Amino acid sequence: MFSENKRIEETKICKKCGRKLPLSKYNRIYGKNWTTTCKDCVADARMKKCYENGLALYNTDKSMRTKRKFKKITPSRVLTKVVSGIERIATDERFVCLLDYRNTWISNYGRVIIKMDGIYQLLRGSYLQTDKELYYTLEKNVYFKSKKMWGYKKQKIKASALVIQTFIVNYDMQNNTMCWHEGNNKKDNYYKHLYPVTALQYGAIQSVYDESGVVTEQQIMDIVNAVEYKPENWNPWYFRRTYEGVGYLGTDDADYNSDEYNRWKNMIQRCYNQKIHNDKPYYKDKFVCEEWHNFANFRIWYREHMIPGEKVDLDKDLLCKESNMYSPETCVFMTHYLNTVFEDRGIKRTIKETDDGFRVWMMILNKKKDIGIFETKEEAYKGFSSYKEDYISELAESCKGKVQDCVYHAMLNWKVEITE
């Protein structure tokens, strides 16, 4: 007993850190002797080596660098002058619909149009004394947990933040909390003059500007990509495109067992995994927007739009039929039933020629719905399309408040293509 207690109390001085530690803090060599360096120092050395290897990779792998890119805007989201009646301040000004806000459009110059009582009007913003930025007060579509319903909540938001969100590819939303305006002119919200950056990067850009009176785009991007201006918890390994050649974590706190991570992983696999393409050719021409290659970016969107406890699908077809892209602008969460309604697997059409004409019916989750008998095949197709559109409209009304407003309006405006 005495020898056992004595062994427990034995200590050793670490050759690396100089601390006097119990033997349990050291690794054994061949089961008898103890290492001269404690476990903590061994782990630190291993992490340091790993970080150095990551830095070497970052310096050679250009895919890990932040690039200056702008988003491609879907034409269906653009509010034209003919519709709004509002004059443009430049030939390239475009007003784009904000999906999460009530009847709101942001322009690439930072101007906002709202539709109130059927009338389009420019919204006046205000400049705050604290940061000198232009702000708008908008109504945002949010989920109220207490009511278990979607509704609207007033929110004050920067014009520059709306422009960045709509027009600029933001590779690191989690850390890019500030915006540099070209020429340090905060009244200039033209999208090509805005740069999403971290607080540390903003300070470095400001220093260059203060010293020379000007800072070029190349200088800004050099600062953005410089290791010394990365966030404190930045690690190059989290930005290596390791998942299907495109995906990366972008954060040090990813929960690999979480639903948000599994949704992101499955989305990336669908678009970039060859085995899945062999089994499901439908996904061959689908892709994920550059912002969502970063899991941390997808997680931000997920947490804002996901309803806890609901079983839903990630849908990319309802808001934008013509797009093959998974992105914040094209995706919504929908119940599996709603999702299948817009696909052949959800509603199956049958047109059968009889003595009386062409009989049409459809199956909805194995329930038969008779649509009618039509004289010609063309009329039968039109009859089916009209019936399905009416069915979706009724479904939309029953879902109002239970789904985002952008989903509700997309359902009301859904048009069924007449195809054989």
ABEGO torsion letter per residue (X at the ends): XAAAAAAAABBBBBAAAGBBBBAAABBBBGGABBBABBAAAAAAAAAAAAAAAAAAAAAABAAABBBBBBBBBBAAABBBAAAAGBBBABAABBBBBBAABBGBBBBAAGBBBBBBGGBBBBBBBBBBAAAGBBBBBBBBBBBBAAAGBBBBBBBBBBAAAAAAAAABBBABAAABABBBBBGGBAABABAAABBBBBAAAAAAAAAAAAAAGBBBAAAAAAAAABAAABBAABBAAAABBABGGABBAGBAABBAABAAAAAAAAAAAAAABAAAAAABAAAAABBBBAAAABAAAAAAAAAAABBBGBBBBBBAAAABAABABBBAAABBBBBAAAAAAABAAABBBBBBBBAAEBBBBBBBGGBBBBAEBBABAAAAAAAAAAAAAAAAAAAAAAABGABBAAAAAAAAABBBBBBX
